[in-house]
Amino acid sequence: MNNRSFYGLPEKVQFCKKCVISNQRPNSVVEFKNKKNIKTGISFDKNGVCSACNFTDKKNENIDWEKREKNLKKILSKYRKKNGYDCLVPGSGGKDSGYVSHLLKYKYGMNPLTVTWAPHIYTEIGWRNFEQWIHTGGLDNILFTPNGKLHRTLTKISFLNLLHPFQPFIVGQRAIAPRIATKFNIPLIIYGENAAEYGHTINENNNPLMSPKFFSTKNVNDTYLGGLKINKIMREFNFKINDLEPYLPSDRKEINKKKNQSFLHELFYEMGSTREFLLCIRAHWFQIKF
């Protein structure tokens, strides 16, 4: 039987010699521009090592984390407020967002607002960790649960057109943080997970700012959801533009006007799965299920 490749991924399967991830792991794309779900796989060097492992080596050997933390403190001092929220952390209550929000509040003296885009279906342990993150972790949170009728429709057409039923969640998760930050006039957004480390072009790790292409657009009418243009979705499924608003990217011009608004990755302080797990467990909110 002949091998066949789909969605732009390599036909020849290759595994990283260090972590054994395969080149079938797709890189992230701008989902609201995604028409055919064509994606590239994670890249490998000439020695058969993936870009994520190579960047991990760089983090462990070539980065002065003390200097980066000093830079982080300067940024936080610029945005810190005596009243109101001075930063926003998008998250689910997992180890990444839990770690970042805890450090911002209890180590650096910030007053973060956390915001969560609800998943399709909650798991028991996921819901418990989310509640504990807020109630025991001592953080304010906005939980946004989208229109169920619309979300089911978008999930269905994403599966039929792209074989990607998770796309509506990804799109909403990307869109919600800048939208909430704008409504609450919060100048700084800090993400707990750096997707560029293993899911975007590896060179994006050289810039701590998240590229605006992932959450904003010059023309909202050129937005695609489930592989369909939003005008077609409204016409064929009887939805209004107001229904779709939570999924829509922000206007690029409006984003550019807010010169004080930054979108940072976790490139300013050293993170590692073990460190994050331990902090979340010791803070009495994180539970692991084996």
ChimeraX attribute file (.defattr): number of C-alpha atoms within 10 A of each C-alpha:
attribute: neighborCount
match mode: 1-to-1
recipient: residues
	/A:1	3
	/A:2	3
	/A:3	7
	/A:4	9
	/A:5	11
	/A:6	11
	/A:7	15
	/A:8	14
	/A:9	19
	/A:10	17
	/A:11	12
	/A:12	10
	/A:13	11
	/A:14	17
	/A:15	15
	/A:16	20
	/A:17	14
	/A:18	11
	/A:19	11
	/A:20	12
	/A:21	16
	/A:22	17
	/A:23	21
	/A:24	22
	/A:25	15
	/A:26	20
	/A:27	19
	/A:28	17
	/A:29	17
	/A:30	13
	/A:31	20
	/A:32	31
	/A:33	19
	/A:34	19
	/A:35	17
	/A:36	14
	/A:37	19
	/A:38	14
	/A:39	18
	/A:40	19
	/A:41	18
	/A:42	24
	/A:43	23
	/A:44	19
	/A:45	10
	/A:46	6
	/A:47	8
	/A:48	14
	/A:49	19
	/A:50	24
	/A:51	21
	/A:52	20
	/A:53	18
	/A:54	15
	/A:55	17
	/A:56	14
	/A:57	12
	/A:58	11
	/A:59	15
	/A:60	11
	/A:61	9
	/A:62	10
	/A:63	15
	/A:64	13
	/A:65	15
	/A:66	12
	/A:67	12
	/A:68	15
	/A:69	15
	/A:70	13
	/A:71	14
	/A:72	18
	/A:73	13
	/A:74	11
	/A:75	13
	/A:76	18
	/A:77	13
	/A:78	13
	/A:79	16
	/A:80	19
	/A:81	14
	/A:82	8
	/A:83	7
	/A:84	13
	/A:85	21
	/A:86	22
	/A:87	26
	/A:88	27
	/A:89	23
	/A:90	29
	/A:91	27
	/A:92	23
	/A:93	26
	/A:94	19
	/A:95	24
	/A:96	22
	/A:97	22
	/A:98	29
	/A:99	21
	/A:100	22
	/A:101	29
	/A:102	21
	/A:103	14
	/A:104	18
	/A:105	17
	/A:106	12
	/A:107	9
	/A:108	14
	/A:109	14
	/A:110	22
	/A:111	21
	/A:112	26
	/A:113	23
	/A:114	26
	/A:115	22
	/A:116	20
	/A:117	23
	/A:118	16
	/A:119	18
	/A:120	15
	/A:121	8
	/A:122	11
	/A:123	10
	/A:124	8
	/A:125	13
	/A:126	19
	/A:127	14
	/A:128	15
	/A:129	24
	/A:130	21
	/A:131	17
	/A:132	19
	/A:133	29
	/A:134	16
	/A:135	13
	/A:136	14
	/A:137	21
	/A:138	13
	/A:139	17
	/A:140	15
	/A:141	19
	/A:142	12
	/A:143	13
	/A:144	16
	/A:145	14
	/A:146	20
	/A:147	11
	/A:148	10
	/A:149	9
	/A:150	16
	/A:151	17
	/A:152	15
	/A:153	15
	/A:154	23
	/A:155	20
	/A:156	18
	/A:157	20
	/A:158	22
	/A:159	16
	/A:160	13
	/A:161	16
	/A:162	19
	/A:163	16
	/A:164	16
	/A:165	18
	/A:166	16
	/A:167	22
	/A:168	27
	/A:169	19
	/A:170	16
	/A:171	21
	/A:172	25
	/A:173	22
	/A:174	22
	/A:175	22
	/A:176	22
	/A:177	23
	/A:178	23
	/A:179	18
	/A:180	18
	/A:181	21
	/A:182	16
	/A:183	8
	/A:184	13
	/A:185	16
	/A:186	21
	/A:187	21
	/A:188	23
	/A:189	24
	/A:190	24
	/A:191	21
	/A:192	22
	/A:193	18
	/A:194	18
	/A:195	18
	/A:196	20
	/A:197	20
	/A:198	21
	/A:199	19
	/A:200	20
	/A:201	16
	/A:202	17
	/A:203	11
	/A:204	15
	/A:205	19
	/A:206	9
	/A:207	12
	/A:208	16
	/A:209	16
	/A:210	20
	/A:211	12
	/A:212	14
	/A:213	15
	/A:214	18
	/A:215	26
	/A:216	23
	/A:217	20
	/A:218	13
	/A:219	12
	/A:220	15
	/A:221	12
	/A:222	12
	/A:223	20
	/A:224	19
	/A:225	25
	/A:226	30
	/A:227	24
	/A:228	20
	/A:229	17
	/A:230	22
	/A:231	15
	/A:232	13
	/A:233	21
	/A:234	14
	/A:235	10
	/A:236	9
	/A:237	11
	/A:238	9
	/A:239	16
	/A:240	13
	/A:241	13
	/A:242	8
	/A:243	13
	/A:244	17
	/A:245	13
	/A:246	20
	/A:247	22
	/A:248	26
	/A:249	25
	/A:250	24
	/A:251	14
	/A:252	16
	/A:253	12
	/A:254	12
	/A:255	19
	/A:256	12
	/A:257	9
	/A:258	12
	/A:259	9
	/A:260	13
	/A:261	19
	/A:262	19
	/A:263	17
	/A:264	20
	/A:265	21
	/A:266	19
	/A:267	23
	/A:268	19
	/A:269	17
	/A:270	15
	/A:271	16
	/A:272	10
	/A:273	9
	/A:274	9
	/A:275	12
	/A:276	17
	/A:277	19
	/A:278	14
	/A:279	17
	/A:280	23
	/A:281	13
	/A:282	9
	/A:283	16
	/A:284	14
	/A:285	21
	/A:286	25
	/A:287	15
	/A:288	9
	/A:289	5
	/A:290	3
